[in-house]
Amino acid sequence: MRKTFAITLVLGLLVALFSVPVGAQDDRWDGSDDLDTNPLFCGMEEMMEEDDEEGEDEEMMEAMEYDGGQITMGDDMEDMAGADIVLVDVPKLVGIGYFAATTQGQQEAAEELGNVTVTTDAPTEANIDDQIQVIDSYITQGVDGILFAANDPVAIAPVLRTALEAGIHVVGYDANSEPDAREWFVNQAEFNGIGKSMIDSLVDQMGEDASFGIVTSTFTTPNQARWISEMWAYASDCYPELEWLETLEAQEDAVLSFQQAQTLINKYGEDLDGIVAMTSVATPNSADAVQQAGLCEDIAVVGLATPNDMKPYVNDGCVRDAILWNPVDLGYAAVYIVRAIVDGEFAPGDTSVMAGKLGELHVVNGSEVLLGAPFVFNADNINDFDF
């Protein structure tokens, strides 16, 4: 009798370790960072309310002092307004649809402007050491500007500071560095907006007490870490009965993303209600794992992804929606911002910048330019997009 009771107690403790309600956790989910969070209001109210509240947040953020870096000006660089400039784009990696889309946007902007040349060059894997090496080589060669999406915000900072000291303009997009290591960062969407959208989608599909795992890139990738932190904060406030199971790293790798989703499916079985995928690689491959397991009706895949990658899963009903922004616009905005800096039309203290067809983009958080709100791709609209 005592032996049976002891075994039951041990099993109960093991289960408790693997699945802890959000509201009962003192520590953040694995993969999050330790920065302050700013969770939005609970529930899925009318968009007008959301816009009003986000507008108030933006007004508050616009008052923050500029915290970006500055280039070292040489005698031959004092007036390059209107001059031809050469930029290099160094994303996390090449060979995936997401960064192919940002490159497309950069080329569109360069063609419109007529006095900008952009070349994309990056590793084929999301490796920070290789990314640093690529950037360093272009500092040596000499370019007018560097665009980047960081694999690690801290590790990439020294080489970016070297670029600024060499008189090279530095603008980030998609994944930030330490602020003083670049002049501006193009933020695709507010981190708390992404976090809210992801959690609301999961809850709407699987309920307020759903159990889920996360597939991310790495625990140190800055944008994924921020989104996970904001998801944690929002869920803690609004859906404390949600059960986070664990976070697995997939390195922006398609095969590993599929395998990590399989790991969650096999490890948690019927206790797994959802997979939240944090990258454009992890989301379609997590959906593929769920589809191959025949569990589309039992496991919701919620994630960030490009529409072309998700069309097969959304159109056949295995995935309800995918959340993102337009990465073409993200790359497009980054090029226009560098051009505006060089032309003297955008400087520290400004609260907005004009970005071609995107119109006026606003400054938030001191030295970030906000692209806009997250967009939800679903069966009603996903076939209208091609990227």
Residue pairs with C-beta under 8 A, 6 or more apart in sequence:
18 245
18 246
18 268
19 211
19 243
19 244
19 245
19 268
19 271
20 243
20 244
21 240
21 241
21 242
21 243
22 232
22 235
22 236
22 239
22 240
22 241
22 242
22 243
22 244
23 236
23 240
23 241
24 240
25 236
25 244
28 34
28 228
28 229
28 232
29 214
29 228
29 231
29 232
29 244
29 247
30 214
30 219
30 246
30 247
31 214
31 216
31 219
31 224
31 225
31 228
31 247
31 249
31 278
32 225
32 228
32 229
32 232
33 222
33 225
33 226
33 228
33 229
34 229
35 226
35 229
37 192
37 229
37 230
37 232
37 233
38 57
38 192
38 230
38 233
39 192
39 195
39 196
39 230
39 233
39 234
39 236
39 237
39 238
40 50
40 53
40 54
40 192
40 193
40 195
40 196
40 234
41 49
41 50
41 53
42 234
42 237
42 238
42 239
43 238
44 200
44 204
54 190
54 193
54 373
57 190
58 362
58 364
58 370
61 364
61 365
61 366
62 351
62 362
62 363
62 364
64 364
64 365
64 366
65 366
66 348
66 349
66 366
66 367
67 179
67 180
67 366
67 367
68 179
68 180
68 182
68 183
68 184
68 185
68 348
68 366
68 367
69 160
69 161
69 164
69 170
69 179
69 180
69 181
69 182
69 183
70 164
70 183
70 348
71 77
71 164
71 165
71 167
71 168
71 169
71 170
71 183
72 164
72 165
72 166
72 167
73 167
74 167
77 167
80 144
80 342
80 343
81 342
81 343
81 344
82 115
82 343
83 115
83 342
84 115
84 116
84 117
85 115
85 116
85 117
85 144
85 145
85 338
85 339
85 342
86 117
86 119
86 143
86 144
86 145
87 106
87 110
87 116
87 117
87 118
87 119
87 143
87 144
87 145
87 146
87 147
87 335
87 338
88 118
88 119
88 120
88 121
88 138
88 143
88 145
88 146
88 147
89 102
89 103
89 106
89 118
89 119
89 120
89 121
89 122
89 147
89 148
89 331
89 334
90 120
90 121
90 122
90 131
90 134
90 135
90 138
90 146
90 147
90 148
90 149
91 99
91 102
91 103
91 120
91 122
91 148
91 149
91 174
92 99
92 122
92 126
92 131
92 149
92 150
92 151
92 174
92 175
92 221
92 252
93 99
93 122
93 123
93 124
93 125
93 126
93 127
93 252
94 100
94 120
94 121
94 122
94 123
94 124
95 124
96 252
96 280
96 281
97 280
97 306
97 308
97 309
97 387
98 279
98 280
98 281
98 306
98 327
99 120
99 122
99 149
99 327
101 306
101 326
101 327
101 328
101 331
101 387
102 149
102 173
102 174
102 327
102 328
102 330
102 331
102 334
103 120
103 331
104 328
104 331
104 387
105 327
105 328
105 329
105 330
105 331
105 332
105 333
105 334
105 335
106 118
106 120
106 147
106 331
106 332
106 334
106 335
107 118
108 328
108 332
109 116
109 118
109 331
109 332
109 333
109 334
109 335
109 336
109 339
109 356
110 116
110 117
110 118
110 335
112 356
112 357
113 335
113 336
113 339
113 356
115 339
116 335
116 338
116 339
118 147
118 335
121 134
121 138
122 131
122 134
123 130
123 131
123 134
125 251
125 252
125 253
126 151
126 217
126 218
126 221
126 251
126 252
126 253
127 151
128 150
128 151
128 152
128 155
128 156
129 155
131 148
131 150
131 151
131 156
132 155
132 156
132 159
135 146
135 148
135 156
135 159
135 160
135 163
136 159
136 162
138 146
139 146
139 159
139 162
139 163
139 166
139 168
143 168
144 168
144 169
144 342
145 168
145 169
145 170
145 171
145 338
145 342
146 160
146 163
146 168
146 169
146 170
146 171
147 171
147 172
147 173
147 331
147 334
147 335
147 338
148 156
148 160
148 170
148 171
148 172
148 173
148 177
148 182
149 172
149 173
149 174
149 175
150 156
150 172
150 175
150 176
150 177
150 222
151 175
151 218
151 221
152 220
152 221
152 222
153 175
153 176
153 177
153 178
153 220
153 222
154 178
154 220
156 177
156 181
157 177
157 178
157 180
157 181
158 181
160 170
160 177
160 181
160 182
161 180
161 181
163 170
164 170
164 181
164 182
164 183
169 183
169 338
169 341
169 342
170 181
170 182
170 183
171 182
171 183
171 184
171 185
171 186
171 334
171 337
171 338
171 341
172 182
172 184
172 185
172 186
173 185
173 186
173 188
173 330
173 331
173 333
173 334
174 186
174 188
174 223
174 327
174 330
175 221
175 222
175 223
176 182
176 185
176 187
176 222
176 223
176 368
177 185
177 222
179 185
179 366
179 367
182 367
183 341
183 367
184 337
184 341
184 346
184 367
184 368
184 369
185 367
185 368
185 369
186 330
186 333
186 334
186 337
186 368
186 369
186 371
187 364
187 365
187 368
187 369
187 370
187 371
188 325
188 327
188 330
188 371
189 325
189 370
189 371
189 372
189 373
189 374
190 364
190 370
190 373
191 223
191 226
191 227
191 229
191 230
192 230
192 233
192 234
193 373
193 374
194 227
194 230
194 304
194 323
194 374
195 227
195 228
195 229
195 230
195 231
195 232
195 233
195 234
196 230
196 234
197 323
197 374
197 376
198 227
198 231
198 276
198 302
198 303
198 304
198 323
199 231
199 234
199 235
199 238
199 239
199 242
201 300
201 302
201 320
201 321
201 323
201 376
202 210
202 212
202 242
202 274
202 276
202 300
202 302
203 210
203 239
203 242
205 274
205 300
205 302
205 320
206 212
206 273
206 274
206 300
207 273
208 239
208 241
208 242
209 241
209 242
209 243
210 242
210 243
210 273
210 274
210 300
211 242
211 243
211 244
211 245
211 268
211 271
211 272
211 273
211 274
212 242
212 243
212 244
212 245
212 272
212 273
212 274
212 275
212 276
213 244
213 245
213 246
213 247
213 248
213 264
213 268
213 272
213 274
213 275
213 276
214 228
214 244
214 246
214 247
214 248
214 275
214 276
214 277
214 278
215 247
215 248
215 250
215 257
215 260
215 261
215 264
215 275
215 276
215 277
215 278
215 279
215 282
215 286
216 224
216 228
216 247
216 248
216 249
216 250
216 278
216 279
216 282
217 224
217 249
217 250
217 251
217 252
217 278
217 279
217 281
217 282
218 224
218 249
218 251
219 225
219 247
219 249
224 278
224 279
227 278
227 304
228 247
228 278
231 276
232 244
235 242
235 244
245 264
245 268
245 271
245 272
246 264
248 260
248 263
248 264
249 260
250 256
250 257
250 259
250 260
250 279
250 281
250 282
250 285
252 279
252 281
252 282
253 281
254 281
254 285
255 285
257 277
257 279
257 281
257 282
257 285
257 286
258 285
258 286
258 288
258 289
260 282
260 286
261 275
261 277
261 282
261 285
261 286
261 288
261 289
261 290
262 289
262 293
264 272
264 275
265 272
265 289
265 290
265 293
265 295
265 299
270 298
272 299
273 298
273 299
273 300
274 299
274 300
274 301
274 302
275 286
275 290
275 299
275 300
275 301
275 302
275 303
276 302
276 303
277 283
277 285
277 286
277 301
277 302
277 303
277 304
277 305
278 303
278 304
279 303
279 304
280 304
280 305
280 306
280 309
280 324
282 303
283 301
283 303
283 304
283 305
283 309
283 310
283 322
284 305
284 309
284 310
284 313
286 301
286 303
287 301
287 303
287 310
287 313
287 318
287 319
288 313
290 296
290 299
290 301
290 318
291 313
291 318
293 299
296 317
296 318
296 319
300 319
300 320
301 313
301 318
301 319
302 321
302 323
303 322
303 323
304 322
304 323
304 324
305 322
305 323
305 324
305 377
306 324
306 327
306 387
307 322
307 324
307 377
307 382
307 385
307 386
307 387
308 385
308 386
308 387
310 319
310 322
310 377
310 382
311 382
311 383
313 319
314 320
314 321
314 322
314 377
314 378
314 379
314 382
315 379
315 382
315 383
317 379
320 378
320 379
321 376
321 377
321 378
322 376
322 377
322 378
322 382
323 374
323 375
323 376
323 377
324 374
324 375
324 377
325 371
325 372
325 373
325 374
325 375
326 371
326 375
326 387
327 387
328 387
329 358
329 371
330 371
332 355
332 356
332 357
332 358
333 355
333 358
333 361
333 369
333 371
336 353
336 354
336 355
336 356
336 358
337 346
337 353
337 355
337 369
340 346
340 353
340 354
340 355
341 347
345 353
345 354
346 353
348 367
350 363
351 362
351 363
352 360
352 361
352 362
352 363
353 360
353 361
353 363
353 369
354 360
354 361
355 361
358 371
361 369
361 370
361 371
362 369
362 370
363 369
363 370
364 370
377 385
